[in-house]
Each structure stands twice: as structure tokens, then as C-alpha cells.
Amino acid sequence: MPLAVRCYISGLVAAALSVVAMLPLSRTDPRLLAVLCVLVVTAERLSRVRIGASGWTMSVSLVVTLTTVVVLAPPAAAVVGLATSLTLPRLPSWTWTKQFVNAGMMSLVPAAGSVVCYLAGGHAPGHFLNFPEFLLPVTAAVTTCLVANAVIIAGYMQLSSTARFIDVLRGDVRRATMPYYSSGVLALIFLSLWHDIGWYTALLVIVPMYIAHWSLSQYAKENAAHEGTIAALVQAVEIKDSYTRGHSERVARGSEMLAKQLKMPQDRRAMLRFAGLLHDIGKLGVPTRLLTSTGGLTEEEFKLLCMHPNHGVAVLRDIRFLTEVYEGVLYHHERLDGRGYPTGKSGDEIPQFARIIGVADAFDAMTSTRSYRAARSVQEAVAELRRGAGTQFDPALVRAFEAALDEAARSGTPWVPTELTPAEPQPEDGTTAAAVGPWPLPKRVPGFSFADHDDPFVPAEWFSDWYPSWLAHGGEPNADPGRPVPEVLGGIPGQRVAEPEADNAGSEAGPGAGADAGAGDTVGDAGFDDGWSERMHSAVVREPGPEPDEGWAWEDEAEAKPEPSAESTRWPQDPGLYGGVGLGSMRMRAATPAQEPDPRGPAAAREDGAAANEDEADSVRLDAAAPTADLGSRDSDTPAGAGAEPAHLADASAPIAAPTAERQDSMTPVAADSIDPMPFVEAASSTVPADPARLEDADSIDPMPFAGAASSTVPADPARFADAAPSAADFDLRKPIPASQEPAPAAAAPVASANSADSANNADNADSEDTIPVPRAKPGDPEAWAPSPEPWSAPEPTEAPKAAESADSDPRSASSGGPSWFSRGSSASSSAMRFIGPADSGSWPPRDPEAKDSGRSG
Amino acid sequence: MNHAKPPAHRAAFDADSDARTAWAQSNPVLLVLACFVAFAAVGSCAVHGFSQPGYALAFGFIIAAGEAFRVRLPGGREAAPLGAATALAYAVITEIGHQPALHNAPQAVAVAAFGFLVGSVPHLAVRRPTTLDYTARRFLMVALIAWLFRMFYLRWVLGARVDGPKLAQTTAMDPGFLTHHLHSVSVGAATAAFLVLAIISDGLMGAVLQAGQHRRPILAAARDEVRFTTRVGLAVVATALLVTLASRTMSIWVLPALCLPLAFTQVSLRRFARIKEVHLETIRALSRITEVAGLTQPGHARRVARTCQRIGRELGLSEDQLLDLEYASLMHDIGQLSVAEPVHGGRTAPLSLQRQRELARAGAEVIRRAGALGNAAEIVEHHPDPFGAAGPLPSRILRVANDYDDLAGEAPEPAERTEALRNIRLGLAVHYDPAVVESLSRMVGE
């Protein structure tokens, strides 16, 4: 213990003892003293209550203490205070030091109050003043006690910890004012009754005060129990995954630190803590084999992984008080630049809670041990956060988080990286090597698990061996447009490898300029099937489901009776909630029967699908209510994290201006969305003359009109879903949908005519005002997302056309390769780059952490 | 995917409480009685006039404030200690600021009626899902005490009606008459006794109402009432007594001063109620974890919880036990998350006893670690026990409810229900507690 603290405590005790020693025995009524001592001790033992988590406690004995201040001389008041301090319940945190401080404080405070009361003219031992007269002296005495109490505590805190005197003083006074003055009022009544009737009326005064304390303690207890229970349950959820054990708790802590730094009000802070605890609860909806996966993730698994925020919200959606919490849970993997999942929100669209949790989540992921690497240091993690500021993280939040970390370190509770040794032996097949290098890393990381999904150090490519096509081909920036459809896609079961239309699109698109991407997209769109939809289909039509160890439930769903449609319409059609969108390709689609490669071409296949859909209309009534059904059939070529977008689209950045401008409008109806929002598609479409006939064709044969209708009635906000629940008719397959209303979610993806489809659908859906399109990334605003150290600011939709106009002349956007959607990955000069596009893919692997680390340390 | 299920339980929940208005939820007999008493009192006041209207207004205002901020506790209970204490104090007060406060019983009742009515207006205006039973109960209690105290006791003590001309005559002749008769320990003690009587009568009324409404055994209802009333009722009695005693010297100012602790209590109770509600809702939501993971039927936990609550209430479980049972029934399948080989689909009923016990133990372990869920862990741990193993009653209820739901499934047709019940009955007295099954079949029959 420092000398100063010793001196302080001994000074306190000495002062207290000397005051007590002045007790004028002859002039003190021993009976009065005894009664007050007994009362104060009883009240103290009965009713000391801890208020909240602050460590501040209060007690009914304050009423009696304040009474002694008024009726007793200073030394006698000090004696009563001393008696109280000696009988304080010994909390777990009890130490002799605290005991001495308390003893000194509790004798000096009443003595000081008593002196002031005397000076204010209210003090005459044994003599009671009448009601109005003792108001002034009692008020003065209570105020003195309050201030003296706070000063003594603040002095001790100043000396014994790093807390600042004035902060502690202010906090103490603020917290204690209410208890002190209300106790003062009761002390007045106590005195009055004592004078009027007898001392035993004091018992009556204590009863309501005691009950008040009791109710407060019930509240405090319940509050603590609540938090504890949730934390424990979340832990129970984490139990299967050794690497993320305690992760939620730490994210909650990080979020709370951040909230404190942002000076959020207390209740929002509690909510945020809660959101942090629950942010990964949806992991449970992800099959167990992903959690314990020892291989890399396949495309399908990667998509499942990206669904976990949606699952989380599915769990939480009925908690009425937690609007912000589930926004936080749902969007915590969104990125500021719109490349996150599940909805691709960007910038200010991402709720604050989600941004905060995103920062805390990534930070904890970096500072804890993973199967493939040791925990990073706090400095490294902060550097990484800083690097992601503006693209992945909110720069303001990153700054605040740094400040919060400093603050935590200063107050003696620094963030400690979680050096965790999992119980399971680490797999030895190259994992350790992966942890320390040498780079390039294998793209499948053995031992990789769901744990890593938060980790910004992990390039998205690690997650998945499902690569965008250009990467599969070595990432040649200006790959031959006529090259074959990538093997990765072709390798997926049921995948249609080559499409005549796709080829056409590719050749029409001309050199470079996203033609391949467009082709790939077409393929994925029209015929892509990885077996998932088949599975879904079988579930919906009540056939035996997948193998039971999957942790999925849809075979039960299959057994279950179809929902009454009235009920199914209660299901909110929020893409964010229910996974209608994801992976950057924001498309909502009904479950389609599995489509085998069809020699007749995609159109025929679609017709089949439509027919099948019609046939099944009865049994598939809940299609809209089971939007996850579209997992498998969803477009596959836009992984959320797969930042490796084709920078060879650079040339196309200018022509995409027009469609981009339209897409910037957040009220763009959904049907527009059904045209692939992928920028390279737009790029292609703007270089390719529109083919209206084909578009029309695509529209009219759309097998899933209903999905588009569903997504066009998506409420803007999960919180609103109850109000916005669309009517049953909107989702009934049997309801004829007017041709003009028929969006083309599946078929419109072919490269052509994004533009015209856009406008057509704009017009068609103009009436759906209270709905928004499925949120999606904003491609093509070159100003918005160029990696830059400046704080990020939301791009204004109205500026988009201008930006697009200037795109031609803007050297930065030209050089940075295409829409800013990719700009981060493509501007090779930026140190902030982590996701690597083909522009610099000559230098694959993207970066060398060894070199970087050594550079930083050196 | 099961989270695509619409929240059917929510619809049911809404139909339970939110959709019905306050009037429909209240006991008609109680309401009519309260209205009658209030009209009679107001009429009497209109005829005989008001004494000391300023004080009456002050008391009425505080009663109204207390009622406006009444607390609805989870489980449907209501607490409004501030309004009750103030109204009771006005019923038994005899002196304010060294002046006799000799208003008659109808005036005390009318002031209380005014306060309760004004305090209820906000609740009715926003169509809060509430019952007027508790307000009516409080009002009738106050009316009863005012009548007994002022009509009988004070008349007996003073030898004259409090508002009669004879007392005025006597006071005029002997200025010390009132002080002499009212400043006595016996009057103080009698006041205290009347207040205690008020709380007891209120509790009894509550027990009778509870028993009638939820088909609960009257003893269980009375026990709950006593447990609930002890503390809050004590505070009400003490505050009312303090107001009557201290207003003698401190005049009307004692009223706001003494309301502080009760207001504080009420605020704390509100926060308590809120956090409790959040807690319960959170547990309810988290009970869906297993559904999302595909380890239970959609809505299973909530349906089981509802069934358990109804059966438990009918079989006379105390409120604490009911709460534990609710937690247990919501969480009873959570063990699925921690066992190596969970039962896919979550129908545990057809499993072997051994396997069920394994799951139950795993679940109990999780709940125990959560710590603050009362005896829920024990209930879950013992719920697979057959009837002969004499597990606790909540466990037996949980077992029956769980197996019934596994058999009947979500929203069963009448035929399916009968079939499920028939299967349950096959295991009667061996696996299932006959009393619980009896209660279940009554429930299913409805």
C-alpha cells in the first residue's frame, strides 16, 4: 500500500478517535445514545442494499444516522457512526483497509453534520424543535453529511487508484443525493414523532424505508440474475466450440466499453451489452459440422455461415423490448462499404449497435487464439481495425474503441488477449504451419471452423473454396473473355456448365469488362444448383429429409402440416431477417425444384420449374414463409466476404454510370434488384446493347413470380415487421400476378438490359411505397468507397449521377479499377488492402503478414 | 426451416391478454359492487356536504398519482402501495395539524373513489391490457375500513357521530374533549388494527378471486396472496399509520414526505417488474435456440410451457413453483445442445428412459450453470422419471405436458388430440401422474 494511502487512513482514524474522545459523558443521555446505537445497527444489518453494479450500497440506517446528527452532539454522533461501521456486514470484498476507511468515514461524517446543525442553530441536545423551525438546520446538516461522505471517499480513491478526485466526487454526490435527502425527510418525521409520541415510532418510519430497500434489492437481484442467466445460456451455446468460448462475453464487454466511450445512456448501454452477448446466438442454426469443421468450407457451407445473423434474429424476434438488439445482431457482419452480409447494407444504413458490435466482434476475434494462429496482441488488432476503418468499420467507432482501450488500461482492467488452449489437441496437419506461415497459406485451412468468421485477419478466401471465377483462373486481370466457365462452378453437382445464352452474353460484352463475370452469373442464375434446393424441395413436399446429424430441421418441417396461410402471413418478409438475401446477391426466391442440366436451355428449364411450382402450390403454401429455402438456388457468385472482385472491370467503370445512378436510390423497387446487383453485370449491360426481346422472354417465363412479389413487400425494418406483415394474397402462388407486375428474379440476370429492366420495374413497382427493395450494396459510386484515410461519409444518392459523370474523368476511379465496390481490393497501392482482386493478383498471395509484422516491429 | 414458422404461440398469447379490454377482464360482480358503493358515497356527500375540501383534494390527488403509476407485476398481479396507503390513511385519519379531521365515512369513500377513478383513466385511455379487479379490490377495502372506523369505532370512542351536531356541541363546551379522546394509545393501536384488517380483507378477496378465475385451490391462492401481501402490505400499513400519527403535528406536509418511500418502492417495483418480464421473454425466446438448431419441434417449448402453467395452476402450485416450472418447461430440451448425439427433431417421448434421463441431466446441468432459474434445474432433471419414481410434482407435470405435445404436435386436430390423450392414458399411473393426466384431459376437452 502506498505511503500516502497509509497516511490518509491513519489520519481519518485518528481524527475519528479524537472526536469520539471528546464525548462529554456527563452531558450525554446514555439511554438516548443506546437506543440510537441499537436502532442504527439493526437497520444496518437489515437493509444494506447494493445498488446496481456500481458497488455503491445504501441502507435504511441512513435515516437513523441523520437523526443522530440532529439530536446528538458531534462526539456522540461520531460514536453512533462508529458503532455502525463496526457492524457492517462483511462483503466478499471486505478488507481491513476498507474497514478502517469506513470506520473513520462513518464517525467523521455524522460529527461534521452535527457541527453544522449546531452552527445553523438547530442543535440543542435533548430538545426538539418544532416542524418548520428545524427545516434549515436539518437541510444544512444533511448537505454537509453528503458532501463530507463524498469527499472522504473521493480522497481515498484518488490516492489508492488512478481515479480522479473530481470524477469520484461528482459521481458520489450524484448517486447519494436522492438517498440522503429522502432519508433526511424521514429523519424529520422520525424526530417529530419521537417528540410527539415516543421513540418506538422510529420502527414505523423504518418499515416503509425497509420495504423500499427491499424492492430495490429485488430489482438489483433480478437484474443481476437476468444478466447472469443470459450469459450462462450463451455460454452453454458456445460449449461445443472451444475457440469461441467466452467470445460473446468478451464482445459484450468490448461493446460496453465502446458505449461508455460514446457516452450512451445507461439503458442503451445495457441493451448493447445484451446484443453483444447474443450476437452469435444464431450460430446454433448452423449445422454442427460447420462448427467443428476440420476442412475448409464449401460454398454451401459458406452460405450457411452467412445466415447466422438471421438465425439469431429468428431466436430473438419475440422479445419486445429489444428492437435495437436485434438490429445489432442481424447486421453485425455488415461492412461499411456494403460488402458485408446478410443484406449488404452500407454506411449509415447499418444501425449503430451493429457497427459497435462489429468492431468489438472483430477485435475479440483477433485477440483470441484460433486454431490456425495464436492470439494477436492488442496493438496488432488495433492496427488492423484502423486499417479496416472506413471500409469495414466505422472510423469514429474505431477511434472511440482505441480510446476505450486506453481508458480500460488506465483504470487497471486492460484488454487481455485470450490465450486459449483448447481442450482438443490441435490438428497437426499443417494447421500450426498455417498459424505462423510460411505464406502463401493453403486456401483450405485445416481445422478452420466457424470461429474464424469474425476474424478480419482471415481473408474471405479462406472461408471457402468457392472462388469467384477469375480467381480460379489465376486471377489474370484481363483474362480471355472467351475462356471456359470456371471449373469451380462447373464442379458443383448439378451445375450447368455452359449456357448458350451465357456464351452469347460473353461474346457480346466485348473485350474485358466483366463479360466472364456476367457469363458466370448467368450460369449461376439460370441453372445453378448444388443440391440444396432439391433438399428443400423434398422437405417441403414431405419426403424424407437429409441425414439427421446435420442439425437442421427441415425434415421436421416436412413432416409438419402446412401452415394455415393466415399464420404464414404473420411471418415478416424481411430479407434481413429471413435470409432472402445474402452474399451480396440480394435476391429472394422461392424454393425451386432441383433442376438438372437441361439440354433445351434455361428457358425451358424455367418453364418446367414454373409448372412444378404451380403443381405444388397447395403443398408449398409456405414458400414465402420459408425464404431460406432459396439458399441453394440463390446466386452463387457474390460471396459477401470474397472481396476479390475483378479489378479488370476497371475499364467498365465509366459506362456503368447510368444504372448505378438509379440503383443508388434506396427506394428502387425490388424488381430492379432481381437483376443482379453485381456491378460487373451492370458494366456488361451497359456495354452490351440491350436485348429487349430476350428480356421480355426472361420476364414472361419467370418461374417464380411470387418470390419477387414477396421481396417487394419487405418491410424496411425488422422492428416494423409486425405492422408490415403483408397479406396472404401477396404470397399465394395461385394468385395470378399481372404480367407487368411480374418481376424477374431468376431470369433477368442474364447480362443484358439491366438498364431497361431497371426502369421498367421501377415503373411497375412505383406503387409499393411502403416497402423497400432488398437492401444491397451500392456499386459504382467511385467517390464513396475509394480507400482513404478520411472518415467515411455516406454517399448521397443525389450525388450519384454526378459521380457517375465524373467517373470518366476521375483518374482515381479509373485507375482504381471499376466501381468502388471493388476499389479497396483493387487499389494495389493502398496499405489498407486486404481483399485482393485480380489487379494485383500477380502478387498473390495478397500480403505477407510476416513481412508486415516484421516491418512493423522493425 | 423451422424459424420460418409464424409465431403461432404469439397469436395465442395475444388472445390471452392483449386483445381483451379491461372491462372484459374484470370480475363483473366486483365492478358492480364497487360502482354501487362509489355512487352511494358520492350521493351522500352531495347531500351532506364536504368538510375540509382542501385536505380531501390533497389526499385525492396523491391517491390518483399512486394509482396512475401502479405496477403490473409479472403473473398479472398488481401493486399500488401508494394509492392504497393514502386512501387508507384518509379513511382513518382523525387530526390534521392540531385540527380534528372529522369527515364522515362517505366522504372518505368518495375521495378514494375519485382518486382511483382519476388514476385509472390513463390506463383505460391507452387501452392497457389490464384488469380493474385490483383497483376495485383496493377501493372496496378502503370503503370497508372507512365505514367500520368512522361509523362504528369513532362513534363509539367519541360517543357521537363524527359529523353530527352533538359532537360539535360537546367540542364547543369542552375544547379538550377531542384531544382527550383521540390522543390515546388505544386509539393508535385500534387504528393499526383496522389497517391490518384492511390488508387481510384485501388478501382474502384476492384469494377468492384467484380461485374462481384460474380454478385454483383456494388454499394455494390464499398462500400466494399472503406471501405477496406480507411485505408490500406491511409498508402500506406502516405508511398509513405514520400519516395519521404524524399529520397531527406536521399537518398535511407529512403526506408528500411519507409518500417518498412508497413512491420509491413503486418505482423499484416497476423496474423489477420490467426486468422480470424481459427476463421471462428472453428465456422464452432463448427456448427457441433448440428449434433453430433443429433439435425440437417448432413452438414445442412454448406449448409445453403453456400446458404446464395451466395444469400447475389447477393443481395448486405456488407462484414460485409455477415460475420455476415455466423456466423448466421452456428449457427442458436445452440438454440437446450439449449432448454428443442430440435427438434430431426433438421428440423425446419415444426414447428410452435411459436416453431421456441423459438428456435431462445435460439440460439440468446447463440450467444449473445459469444459476438464477430457481429450481428449474431440478424439475428438468427429474422430468423423465416415471410416476413411480416420485419426482416432484412440477416434474410430473412437465413430463405429461412434454409427452402430450410430442404426441399431438402443433395445432392438433381434435382427433389427433384424442389419440394423443389416449396414448397418454395408456401410461397412466405407471409413467404419468393420474392427477396431472386428469387435469390435462380437462384442458384438452375444452
Interface residues (C-beta under 8 A of the other chain):
Chain A: N130 F131 S182 V185 L186 L188 I189 S192 L193 H195 D196 I197 T201 L204 V205 V207 P208 M209 Y210 I211 A212 W214 S215 L216 Q218 Y219 E222 N223 A224 A225 H226 G228 T229 I230 A232 L233 Q235 A236 V237 I239 K240 I281 G282 L284 G285 H311 A314 V315 L316 R317 D318 I319 R320 F321 P548 D549 E550 G551 W552 A553 W554 E555 D556 E557 E559 A560 K561 E563 P564 E567 S568 T569 R570 W571 Y578 L622 A625 A626 P627 T628 A629
Chain B: M1 N2 H3 A4 K5 P6 P7 A8 R10 A11 P81 G188 R231 V232 L234 A235 A238 T239 L241 L242 L245 A246 R248 T249 M250 S251 W253 V254 A257 L258 L260 P261 L262 F264 T265 S268 L269 R271 F272 I275 K276 V278 H279 E281 T282 I283 R284 A285 L286 R288 I289 T290 E291 V292 A293 G294 L295 Q297 P298 I334 L337 S338 E341 P342 H344 G345 G346 V366 R369 A370 G371 A372 L373 G409 E410 A411
